[in-house]
Structure formats: structure tokens, C-alpha cells
């Protein structure tokens, strides 16, 4: 097969163009790939910043919750005990030695009770330090506090108490999550009995909180207003799954599952 | 006229390197030296041809030894941040080229253009360019292409050596049998040189921009 000179020239030009176009497409592909990689990295940084901001917000909320508890405790418990002590001491008549001794003994017992309550409050104030000791301890303290009100009967299975490792950021969010669920139960459920089951199964943490309250319609629009939207958001932050089952007048069960620590 | 255009491209690139390429590293030094050598080679080849009316191929045969050395060093310099043990690859590339070059010189003579050695070098250089981009894409480092000397320097090399495949393949045939196609090959080489030195000049500007960004951020 013979080619004319012009055909050979055309072949050379065409082949050279092909050999030049190939690197152009390769470089465009690489440039696009690097651009996407850069965008992805920037997105990761933004997400990380959002997460850190959310952790900070959660930290503040935990502190607020603690302050509310302390205020309520000071007013309802320690305040009452000290008022009673003052009343007792005021009514002492030194001439009636026997009665005075009894009243002083009563006052000493009331003061001792107040000291015990104050110690418990001091512990609560160190919520972040408690988290350093482990999520199990921090949660247990929350449960104890709710139980102490005498309004609710609690059944607790807290396997986290046996753990000796922590996950600081996740722990803070989980503590706030449980606080939020308990707040919802206290505010809306009208329950008498609360069951908490916390189990760690093959690196997965299962938290199930059940109450026997009035329940609500999970599918009904607007149930997010019950504080569940922040519960949902926090579960997403710790990359967990949330499952809510509720039957009207029977109660509610909330199940959270996540990778832990 | 074509030789003058080539000398002009090379000279502009050399001036750009002197103006924009700052730093005390080996790459900066070798680039300036190499581009100076390119200008000297092209000018002396042109003058030799004009004055003696004899072939200047022997000048370019000496020059390609330095060309292969500089290009493989440049690729080694840019791949090094991604791969620690890349030196053997760079040395092997140059040794293979030298072996083919010497074999060609003994069998065909020193006064004939070392087409086979150039083709082998082109294949190895294209492979190293692709290896650089592969590592760049795999790397965790985020680079700004706008200011990246390495990306554009390697791009120019890839364009030149991949684009010159047809030139290298046809050169031997054309020199002997098809003199009518000689002119088009010369124009192709002129275009490739324009691309190579044009993108290299741009890469030196990128380097200068990057340096300015670094100094302004301190």
C-alpha cells in the first residue's frame, strides 16, 4: 500500500495531535481529581469545626443542666434542711436541758444531712471530671439523682460502670443525650417507672430507656418539638442509630446504638 | 528562521528561570545551568551549520546526554517528596539511556542522530511523569495547582516527550526516504519546543507566586 506525500504529512500531523491531546485530557482529569480532593478535605474541616462547636454547645448545656439541678437541690432540699435546723435551734430553751439536748441532737443530724447533700452537689458540679472517670459513673450519678426525688422508680442495668476506658467527646454527648431523654420523660411522659439498660456488645454500645408513661404518636408531625430533634441530632453526631417506639398510654422505648469508644 | 524561533523560545525560558526561579536548591541551580546550556547548544548548532555547511548532529548528540540527565533529575526531585526510595529509579533510567546511547554510538557511529536512545529515554521519562501524577493523586497532601512548580514542570515534560513520539518514529524513515515530510517534522519540533518552554516558563512564574505566598504568610 503506497501513501502519497500529502497523505503521509496528514498522518504525521494527525498522529502528533492525538499524542498531544492525550496528555491534555490526562491533565484535565488530574486537575479535576485534585480539585475534588481539595473540596472534600475542606468539607471535612468544616464538619470537624461543626462537630467541635456542637461539643462545646453540649458542654455548656451539661453545665446548665447541672446548675439547674443544683439550684433545685439547694432550694428544695438543703434549703429546707437548713431552715428546719434554724427553726430547731431557735426554739431551744436552755432551762429545759433534756428538751434542749434532744433539739441539739436533731439539729446536728439535720446539719449532717445537709453536709451529705452538699457533698453530693459538689460531685455533680464536677460533671466533666466525672466524665474523666468514665461515662458509666456520670450516668449513674444522673440516675441516682432522678431516683432520689422519689417520684420515679428506676430499674438500672449499667454495664458501663465496669469499663475502664473513656471516649471524652462521645461521652459528653452521650451524657447530654441521656439527660435530654430523662428531661423529656420528666416533662412530658407522666411515667412512674423508668428502665435503663446499657450494654456493650462487641464494640457497640446499646442504650435502651423505657418508661411506662402516656406515650406519643411517633409518626405525628411536630413530635420533634418534644426535644427529640436534638436527641436525633446528637445521635447523628456520634454516628449512631436511633429507634423510638411509643404506644399511647403504654409508654415509650428509646434505643440508641453506636460504635464505642 | 525556524532555528531562530527555537533559540528565541529557549532564551525567553532561560530569562524567565533567572527572573522567577528563586531558591538555593539543586533543582533551581541545575535548571538555570541546563537552560543556559540549551541556549548555547542551539546557537552553536545553528552557527556551525551556517559557517561550515556541515551536519551539526554531533553537537546535539552531546547535548542529549545532559538533557536526559537533567530531565531524569527533575523528575526525581518532584517524585522524592512522595516516595523516599526513588533514587534507584532515577539512576536506572539514566543508566538505561546511557547503555542504549553507547550501543547506538558504536553500531551507527557518533555522527548519526541517536534516535533509539532518545526513544528509549522518552518512554522512560513518560513513565516517570505518569508515576509522579499517580503519587500526586494518591498523596494526602493538598496542593494548589495554580502555584505548583512540580505539576506544571512535569506537565511540560509529559507534553514534549509523549508528543514527540511521532517525530521520533518517523524521523529515521523521513531522513532517508521521504524528504518532503522533513519540513512538517521541523514544524512539529518547533511546536513541541514552544509547548515545553512555554509551560516551563509558566511553572517558574508559579514557583515565584508560591514563594511570595509563603513569605506573605509569615
Interface residues (C-beta under 8 A of the other chain):
Chain A: X5 X8 X9 X12 X13 X15 X16 X19 X20 X22 X23 X26 X27 X30 X31 X33 X34 X35 X37 X38 X41
Chain B: X133 X136 X137 X142 X143 X144 X145 X155 X158 X159 X162 X163 X165 X166 X167 X170 X178 X180 X181 X184 X185 X188 X195
